[in-house]
Amino acid sequence: MSLCRNTRLLDAHANDARLFRANAVVLVAASLCLGACGASLSPRAQWRIIPGHVSVDADDETVLQALEDGIDGKLSATGSAALEIELPASERSAMLTFTRHRRSRKTPNSSWSARSRRGRRWVEFAAGGSFRGGLERVIIPPREVPTVVELRVQGRNLHLRDIGLYELGGRDDIWLAVGASIQEGGFTHSVFKQAVREEHGYDPVVFNRAVSGWTAGKLRKRLPGLLAEHPEARYVAIHIGGNDVSSQRPYPGGARRLERKLRDIVQLVEDSGRVPILARLSYRAYPKPPLVPPEANGSLPYVEAVYDPLIEEMTPAFSTWGCGVVDPYSWYRDHPDELSADGIHPNREGRRSWARLWARQAGDVVY
């Protein structure tokens, strides 16, 4: 039985943040890290850009007030919509974020383009076609004079959300989530942002690039490309290896190979100048032989023999008492009602808990 109890005192449905501060294990990790790594880990708290002027050619104008208030906005339209934002002059680049949401599977993917006005002419920044989901962004270079940026989206029943405007410039609160299906479905920008704001008062951005079905080897192969695509990301949230365990269990099947791949993944992130945050592997109640429980037939032996030692060795700020601080294993073992029928993937409420878990456990160290 694992000695880690990072999530025993966490209640994913509680509104009182003091309950989470009662978790002595996480508090010990945060306090130990405060002097040694707090300054280097924590991002800038205030990095929103307040535009000089915003206009939109759609009936839904709620996004205008949101951007002026420095919070995320949303926009709904039919056919097409164009959002014009005037950015102040700055020596730093700006980042415009948004998520395209489809309410119906029958709704075709939308397309988007972005451009800025230089005098009387428009200069294209970027163009995109269909996207499988998640937050997208446009990077606007430094500006000697106030500059108008236009984001134009086309498609039936358009629904944009997470429309935000930020100034880049170092120690940016940008997270890159990598892994497989559990990470892909759970580490959502909006839920993570809300939880971090409530718990820590910060304003993060999440780009989720996890892919269902990936193994640790697949992530290791693709990670350099993902890091290159997101040079602005500061934190890399890693949950990977479940598919490896599923095909190799019971322990020690494939443990040495998995350890080598995880080590390479963490090292690649470190070498790129980012902050790697490796989570313990989630609890997996396999319904097929060898059955779980007992826990020894599942991911627990891999967590204790591979993940915990590696986290303590390579990312000690995210380890306490020899256990990984980000602990989805304990959470879902203690909350089986948040798992789907396969005993592995979180259900709808479990996916919300996933983002909140990262916000509270990794966030206590980062922020």
TINU-136418 format. One record per residue (C-alpha): residue number from 1; y, x, z negated. Coordinates in steps of 0.1 Angstrom, whole numbers. Layout:
BEGIN
<n = NUM	py = Y	px = X	pz = Z> $
...
This chain:
BEGIN
<n = 1	py = 0	px = 0	pz = 0> $
<n = 2	py = 34	px = 14	pz = 10> $
<n = 3	py = 57	px = 23	pz = -19> $
<n = 4	py = 88	px = 15	pz = 2> $
<n = 5	py = 105	px = -17	pz = -9> $
<n = 6	py = 138	px = -14	pz = 10> $
<n = 7	py = 137	px = -51	pz = 19> $
<n = 8	py = 122	px = -67	pz = -12> $
<n = 9	py = 157	px = -76	pz = -25> $
<n = 10	py = 171	px = -86	pz = 9> $
<n = 11	py = 175	px = -123	pz = 17> $
<n = 12	py = 183	px = -127	pz = 54> $
<n = 13	py = 197	px = -162	pz = 48> $
<n = 14	py = 220	px = -153	pz = 19> $
<n = 15	py = 258	px = -153	pz = 23> $
<n = 16	py = 266	px = -133	pz = -9> $
<n = 17	py = 268	px = -97	pz = 1> $
<n = 18	py = 263	px = -87	pz = -35> $
<n = 19	py = 226	px = -95	pz = -32> $
<n = 20	py = 222	px = -67	pz = -7> $
<n = 21	py = 241	px = -42	pz = -28> $
<n = 22	py = 216	px = -49	pz = -56> $
<n = 23	py = 190	px = -30	pz = -35> $
<n = 24	py = 189	px = 2	pz = -55> $
<n = 25	py = 168	px = 21	pz = -28> $
<n = 26	py = 194	px = 17	pz = -1> $
<n = 27	py = 223	px = 24	pz = -25> $
<n = 28	py = 207	px = 57	pz = -35> $
<n = 29	py = 204	px = 67	pz = 2> $
<n = 30	py = 240	px = 58	pz = 8> $
<n = 31	py = 253	px = 76	pz = -22> $
<n = 32	py = 233	px = 108	pz = -15> $
<n = 33	py = 247	px = 109	pz = 20> $
<n = 34	py = 283	px = 102	pz = 10> $
<n = 35	py = 294	px = 137	pz = 4> $
<n = 36	py = 272	px = 155	pz = 29> $
<n = 37	py = 274	px = 132	pz = 60> $
<n = 38	py = 296	px = 102	pz = 53> $
<n = 39	py = 326	px = 117	pz = 71> $
<n = 40	py = 306	px = 128	pz = 101> $
<n = 41	py = 286	px = 96	pz = 105> $
<n = 42	py = 312	px = 69	pz = 99> $
<n = 43	py = 332	px = 56	pz = 130> $
<n = 44	py = 368	px = 45	pz = 134> $
<n = 45	py = 373	px = 11	pz = 118> $
<n = 46	py = 402	px = -1	pz = 140> $
<n = 47	py = 397	px = 5	pz = 177> $
<n = 48	py = 406	px = -28	pz = 194> $
<n = 49	py = 433	px = -30	pz = 221> $
<n = 50	py = 457	px = -58	pz = 219> $
<n = 51	py = 467	px = -66	pz = 255> $
<n = 52	py = 503	px = -71	pz = 265> $
<n = 53	py = 494	px = -101	pz = 287> $
<n = 54	py = 463	px = -121	pz = 294> $
<n = 55	py = 458	px = -148	pz = 321> $
<n = 56	py = 427	px = -166	pz = 334> $
<n = 57	py = 423	px = -189	pz = 364> $
<n = 58	py = 398	px = -213	pz = 347> $
<n = 59	py = 402	px = -244	pz = 326> $
<n = 60	py = 388	px = -227	pz = 295> $
<n = 61	py = 416	px = -206	pz = 281> $
<n = 62	py = 402	px = -199	pz = 246> $
<n = 63	py = 396	px = -163	pz = 256> $
<n = 64	py = 434	px = -157	pz = 258> $
<n = 65	py = 440	px = -163	pz = 220> $
<n = 66	py = 408	px = -144	pz = 211> $
<n = 67	py = 419	px = -112	pz = 228> $
<n = 68	py = 454	px = -115	pz = 214> $
<n = 69	py = 439	px = -118	pz = 180> $
<n = 70	py = 417	px = -87	pz = 184> $
<n = 71	py = 383	px = -106	pz = 184> $
<n = 72	py = 356	px = -113	pz = 209> $
<n = 73	py = 363	px = -142	pz = 233> $
<n = 74	py = 342	px = -164	pz = 256> $
<n = 75	py = 349	px = -181	pz = 289> $
<n = 76	py = 332	px = -210	pz = 308> $
<n = 77	py = 338	px = -219	pz = 344> $
<n = 78	py = 322	px = -232	pz = 376> $
<n = 79	py = 321	px = -212	pz = 408> $
<n = 80	py = 343	px = -183	pz = 399> $
<n = 81	py = 367	px = -170	pz = 373> $
<n = 82	py = 392	px = -142	pz = 372> $
<n = 83	py = 405	px = -127	pz = 339> $
<n = 84	py = 436	px = -106	pz = 341> $
<n = 85	py = 445	px = -83	pz = 312> $
<n = 86	py = 475	px = -61	pz = 309> $
<n = 87	py = 467	px = -28	pz = 291> $
<n = 88	py = 493	px = -7	pz = 275> $
<n = 89	py = 498	px = 29	pz = 286> $
<n = 90	py = 475	px = 53	pz = 269> $
<n = 91	py = 460	px = 88	pz = 271> $
<n = 92	py = 426	px = 73	pz = 262> $
<n = 93	py = 402	px = 53	pz = 282> $
<n = 94	py = 397	px = 16	pz = 275> $
<n = 95	py = 364	px = -4	pz = 275> $
<n = 96	py = 361	px = -41	pz = 284> $
<n = 97	py = 329	px = -57	pz = 273> $
<n = 98	py = 312	px = -90	pz = 282> $
<n = 99	py = 279	px = -107	pz = 283> $
<n = 100	py = 268	px = -131	pz = 311> $
<n = 101	py = 248	px = -159	pz = 297> $
<n = 102	py = 227	px = -184	pz = 316> $
<n = 103	py = 220	px = -217	pz = 299> $
<n = 104	py = 194	px = -227	pz = 325> $
<n = 105	py = 167	px = -206	pz = 342> $
<n = 106	py = 176	px = -224	pz = 374> $
<n = 107	py = 211	px = -210	pz = 373> $
<n = 108	py = 213	px = -181	pz = 397> $
<n = 109	py = 225	px = -147	pz = 385> $
<n = 110	py = 263	px = -142	pz = 387> $
<n = 111	py = 280	px = -112	pz = 401> $
<n = 112	py = 311	px = -94	pz = 389> $
<n = 113	py = 337	px = -69	pz = 400> $
<n = 114	py = 365	px = -52	pz = 382> $
<n = 115	py = 397	px = -36	pz = 396> $
<n = 116	py = 431	px = -25	pz = 384> $
<n = 117	py = 465	px = -29	pz = 400> $
<n = 118	py = 484	px = 3	pz = 409> $
<n = 119	py = 518	px = -8	pz = 421> $
<n = 120	py = 511	px = -34	pz = 449> $
<n = 121	py = 475	px = -24	pz = 456> $
<n = 122	py = 442	px = -30	pz = 437> $
<n = 123	py = 418	px = -2	pz = 430> $
<n = 124	py = 381	px = -11	pz = 424> $
<n = 125	py = 366	px = 1	pz = 391> $
<n = 126	py = 331	px = -11	pz = 393> $
<n = 127	py = 309	px = -37	pz = 409> $
<n = 128	py = 277	px = -52	pz = 397> $
<n = 129	py = 250	px = -76	pz = 408> $
<n = 130	py = 223	px = -93	pz = 388> $
<n = 131	py = 216	px = -80	pz = 353> $
<n = 132	py = 186	px = -87	pz = 331> $
<n = 133	py = 207	px = -94	pz = 300> $
<n = 134	py = 227	px = -78	pz = 273> $
<n = 135	py = 263	px = -65	pz = 269> $
<n = 136	py = 280	px = -50	pz = 300> $
<n = 137	py = 311	px = -30	pz = 302> $
<n = 138	py = 339	px = -17	pz = 324> $
<n = 139	py = 355	px = 17	pz = 316> $
<n = 140	py = 392	px = 19	pz = 324> $
<n = 141	py = 406	px = 55	pz = 326> $
<n = 142	py = 438	px = 66	pz = 308> $
<n = 143	py = 470	px = 50	pz = 321> $
<n = 144	py = 504	px = 65	pz = 324> $
<n = 145	py = 520	px = 31	pz = 326> $
<n = 146	py = 510	px = -4	pz = 316> $
<n = 147	py = 481	px = -15	pz = 339> $
<n = 148	py = 467	px = -49	pz = 349> $
<n = 149	py = 429	px = -50	pz = 350> $
<n = 150	py = 411	px = -79	pz = 366> $
<n = 151	py = 375	px = -90	pz = 359> $
<n = 152	py = 362	px = -115	pz = 385> $
<n = 153	py = 329	px = -133	pz = 381> $
<n = 154	py = 312	px = -156	pz = 406> $
<n = 155	py = 282	px = -179	pz = 402> $
<n = 156	py = 274	px = -215	pz = 392> $
<n = 157	py = 279	px = -226	pz = 356> $
<n = 158	py = 295	px = -193	pz = 344> $
<n = 159	py = 293	px = -186	pz = 307> $
<n = 160	py = 308	px = -153	pz = 295> $
<n = 161	py = 308	px = -143	pz = 259> $
<n = 162	py = 314	px = -111	pz = 238> $
<n = 163	py = 346	px = -105	pz = 258> $
<n = 164	py = 362	px = -76	pz = 240> $
<n = 165	py = 387	px = -48	pz = 246> $
<n = 166	py = 384	px = -14	pz = 229> $
<n = 167	py = 401	px = 20	pz = 230> $
<n = 168	py = 377	px = 49	pz = 234> $
<n = 169	py = 385	px = 83	pz = 219> $
<n = 170	py = 359	px = 97	pz = 196> $
<n = 171	py = 339	px = 84	pz = 167> $
<n = 172	py = 336	px = 51	pz = 185> $
<n = 173	py = 315	px = 24	pz = 169> $
<n = 174	py = 291	px = 21	pz = 198> $
<n = 175	py = 253	px = 17	pz = 194> $
<n = 176	py = 226	px = 22	pz = 220> $
<n = 177	py = 194	px = 3	pz = 211> $
<n = 178	py = 162	px = 16	pz = 227> $
<n = 179	py = 126	px = 6	pz = 224> $
<n = 180	py = 102	px = -21	pz = 236> $
<n = 181	py = 101	px = -59	pz = 234> $
<n = 182	py = 108	px = -64	pz = 196> $
<n = 183	py = 140	px = -42	pz = 199> $
<n = 184	py = 149	px = -59	pz = 232> $
<n = 185	py = 147	px = -94	pz = 218> $
<n = 186	py = 162	px = -87	pz = 184> $
<n = 187	py = 190	px = -61	pz = 185> $
<n = 188	py = 217	px = -84	pz = 198> $
<n = 189	py = 253	px = -75	pz = 199> $
<n = 190	py = 267	px = -107	pz = 185> $
<n = 191	py = 244	px = -110	pz = 155> $
<n = 192	py = 246	px = -73	pz = 146> $
<n = 193	py = 284	px = -73	pz = 149> $
<n = 194	py = 288	px = -103	pz = 127> $
<n = 195	py = 265	px = -88	pz = 100> $
<n = 196	py = 283	px = -55	pz = 101> $
<n = 197	py = 316	px = -72	pz = 98> $
<n = 198	py = 305	px = -92	pz = 68> $
<n = 199	py = 287	px = -63	pz = 51> $
<n = 200	py = 309	px = -34	pz = 59> $
<n = 201	py = 342	px = -45	pz = 76> $
<n = 202	py = 335	px = -26	pz = 108> $
<n = 203	py = 336	px = -38	pz = 144> $
<n = 204	py = 306	px = -24	pz = 164> $
<n = 205	py = 295	px = -27	pz = 200> $
<n = 206	py = 258	px = -28	pz = 209> $
<n = 207	py = 243	px = -19	pz = 243> $
<n = 208	py = 206	px = -30	pz = 242> $
<n = 209	py = 186	px = -11	pz = 267> $
<n = 210	py = 151	px = -16	pz = 252> $
<n = 211	py = 124	px = -27	pz = 277> $
<n = 212	py = 94	px = -49	pz = 270> $
<n = 213	py = 61	px = -31	pz = 273> $
<n = 214	py = 75	px = 4	pz = 269> $
<n = 215	py = 55	px = 30	pz = 250> $
<n = 216	py = 69	px = 60	pz = 233> $
<n = 217	py = 60	px = 81	pz = 263> $
<n = 218	py = 79	px = 57	pz = 286> $
<n = 219	py = 110	px = 59	pz = 264> $
<n = 220	py = 108	px = 97	pz = 263> $
<n = 221	py = 107	px = 98	pz = 301> $
<n = 222	py = 136	px = 74	pz = 306> $
<n = 223	py = 158	px = 84	pz = 276> $
<n = 224	py = 178	px = 111	pz = 294> $
<n = 225	py = 188	px = 86	pz = 320> $
<n = 226	py = 198	px = 60	pz = 294> $
<n = 227	py = 219	px = 85	pz = 275> $
<n = 228	py = 236	px = 96	pz = 307> $
<n = 229	py = 244	px = 60	pz = 315> $
<n = 230	py = 260	px = 55	pz = 281> $
<n = 231	py = 280	px = 87	pz = 273> $
<n = 232	py = 303	px = 67	pz = 250> $
<n = 233	py = 274	px = 56	pz = 227> $
<n = 234	py = 275	px = 73	pz = 192> $
<n = 235	py = 245	px = 59	pz = 175> $
<n = 236	py = 210	px = 55	pz = 190> $
<n = 237	py = 188	px = 29	pz = 173> $
<n = 238	py = 152	px = 36	pz = 180> $
<n = 239	py = 122	px = 14	pz = 174> $
<n = 240	py = 92	px = 24	pz = 195> $
<n = 241	py = 55	px = 30	pz = 193> $
<n = 242	py = 41	px = -5	pz = 187> $
<n = 243	py = 24	px = -6	pz = 221> $
<n = 244	py = 9	px = 28	pz = 214> $
<n = 245	py = -5	px = 17	pz = 181> $
<n = 246	py = -18	px = -16	pz = 196> $
<n = 247	py = -39	px = 3	pz = 222> $
<n = 248	py = -51	px = 31	pz = 199> $
<n = 249	py = -57	px = 16	pz = 165> $
<n = 250	py = -72	px = 18	pz = 140> $
<n = 251	py = -56	px = 50	pz = 126> $
<n = 252	py = -57	px = 79	pz = 133> $
<n = 253	py = -61	px = 68	pz = 170> $
<n = 254	py = -34	px = 85	pz = 190> $
<n = 255	py = -14	px = 95	pz = 159> $
<n = 256	py = -8	px = 131	pz = 169> $
<n = 257	py = 3	px = 122	pz = 204> $
<n = 258	py = 26	px = 95	pz = 191> $
<n = 259	py = 42	px = 120	pz = 166> $
<n = 260	py = 49	px = 144	pz = 194> $
<n = 261	py = 66	px = 118	pz = 215> $
<n = 262	py = 87	px = 105	pz = 187> $
<n = 263	py = 98	px = 140	pz = 178> $
<n = 264	py = 108	px = 146	pz = 214> $
<n = 265	py = 128	px = 113	pz = 214> $
<n = 266	py = 147	px = 121	pz = 183> $
<n = 267	py = 154	px = 157	pz = 195> $
<n = 268	py = 167	px = 144	pz = 229> $
<n = 269	py = 192	px = 122	pz = 211> $
<n = 270	py = 203	px = 150	pz = 188> $
<n = 271	py = 207	px = 174	pz = 216> $
<n = 272	py = 229	px = 149	pz = 234> $
<n = 273	py = 253	px = 149	pz = 204> $
<n = 274	py = 244	px = 114	pz = 192> $
<n = 275	py = 232	px = 101	pz = 159> $
<n = 276	py = 194	px = 92	pz = 161> $
<n = 277	py = 183	px = 64	pz = 138> $
<n = 278	py = 145	px = 60	pz = 139> $
<n = 279	py = 131	px = 29	pz = 122> $
<n = 280	py = 98	px = 25	pz = 106> $
<n = 281	py = 74	px = 7	pz = 128> $
<n = 282	py = 73	px = -31	pz = 122> $
<n = 283	py = 45	px = -49	pz = 105> $
<n = 284	py = 19	px = -61	pz = 129> $
<n = 285	py = -6	px = -88	pz = 118> $
<n = 286	py = -32	px = -84	pz = 146> $
<n = 287	py = -53	px = -115	pz = 150> $
<n = 288	py = -80	px = -97	pz = 169> $
<n = 289	py = -105	px = -72	pz = 155> $
<n = 290	py = -98	px = -50	pz = 137> $
<n = 291	py = -79	px = -77	pz = 119> $
<n = 292	py = -48	px = -74	pz = 98> $
<n = 293	py = -49	px = -78	pz = 68> $
<n = 294	py = -61	px = -54	pz = 55> $
<n = 295	py = -30	px = -35	pz = 63> $
<n = 296	py = -50	px = -3	pz = 70> $
<n = 297	py = -61	px = -18	pz = 103> $
<n = 298	py = -25	px = -22	pz = 115> $
<n = 299	py = 7	px = -1	pz = 117> $
<n = 300	py = 9	px = 9	pz = 80> $
<n = 301	py = -11	px = 42	pz = 82> $
<n = 302	py = 10	px = 52	pz = 112> $
<n = 303	py = 42	px = 44	pz = 93> $
<n = 304	py = 32	px = 65	pz = 63> $
<n = 305	py = 16	px = 94	pz = 81> $
<n = 306	py = 39	px = 97	pz = 112> $
<n = 307	py = 72	px = 78	pz = 109> $
<n = 308	py = 82	px = 84	pz = 73> $
<n = 309	py = 76	px = 122	pz = 74> $
<n = 310	py = 94	px = 125	pz = 107> $
<n = 311	py = 124	px = 105	pz = 96> $
<n = 312	py = 127	px = 126	pz = 64> $
<n = 313	py = 124	px = 158	pz = 83> $
<n = 314	py = 146	px = 151	pz = 113> $
<n = 315	py = 171	px = 124	pz = 101> $
<n = 316	py = 172	px = 129	pz = 63> $
<n = 317	py = 203	px = 107	pz = 60> $
<n = 318	py = 181	px = 77	pz = 70> $
<n = 319	py = 153	px = 85	pz = 45> $
<n = 320	py = 151	px = 79	pz = 8> $
<n = 321	py = 122	px = 85	pz = -15> $
<n = 322	py = 102	px = 97	pz = 15> $
<n = 323	py = 105	px = 64	pz = 33> $
<n = 324	py = 126	px = 54	pz = 63> $
<n = 325	py = 156	px = 34	pz = 53> $
<n = 326	py = 154	px = 10	pz = 83> $
<n = 327	py = 122	px = -8	pz = 72> $
<n = 328	py = 111	px = -37	pz = 94> $
<n = 329	py = 75	px = -31	pz = 82> $
<n = 330	py = 83	px = -43	pz = 47> $
<n = 331	py = 105	px = -71	pz = 58> $
<n = 332	py = 81	px = -89	pz = 82> $
<n = 333	py = 51	px = -82	pz = 59> $
<n = 334	py = 70	px = -101	pz = 32> $
<n = 335	py = 83	px = -127	pz = 56> $
<n = 336	py = 53	px = -137	pz = 78> $
<n = 337	py = 70	px = -170	pz = 86> $
<n = 338	py = 94	px = -150	pz = 108> $
<n = 339	py = 66	px = -138	pz = 131> $
<n = 340	py = 53	px = -157	pz = 161> $
<n = 341	py = 17	px = -168	pz = 166> $
<n = 342	py = 6	px = -133	pz = 178> $
<n = 343	py = 15	px = -119	pz = 144> $
<n = 344	py = 36	px = -91	pz = 161> $
<n = 345	py = 67	px = -104	pz = 177> $
<n = 346	py = 95	px = -121	pz = 156> $
<n = 347	py = 102	px = -157	pz = 163> $
<n = 348	py = 137	px = -171	pz = 167> $
<n = 349	py = 147	px = -167	pz = 131> $
<n = 350	py = 128	px = -134	pz = 129> $
<n = 351	py = 149	px = -120	pz = 158> $
<n = 352	py = 181	px = -128	pz = 140> $
<n = 353	py = 167	px = -111	pz = 109> $
<n = 354	py = 160	px = -80	pz = 131> $
<n = 355	py = 197	px = -74	pz = 139> $
<n = 356	py = 208	px = -82	pz = 103> $
<n = 357	py = 182	px = -58	pz = 90> $
<n = 358	py = 196	px = -30	pz = 111> $
<n = 359	py = 232	px = -39	pz = 101> $
<n = 360	py = 223	px = -38	pz = 64> $
<n = 361	py = 199	px = -9	pz = 62> $
<n = 362	py = 213	px = 15	pz = 88> $
<n = 363	py = 248	px = 2	pz = 81> $
<n = 364	py = 247	px = 12	pz = 45> $
<n = 365	py = 243	px = 48	pz = 56> $
<n = 366	py = 265	px = 48	pz = 87> $
<n = 367	py = 294	px = 29	pz = 73> $
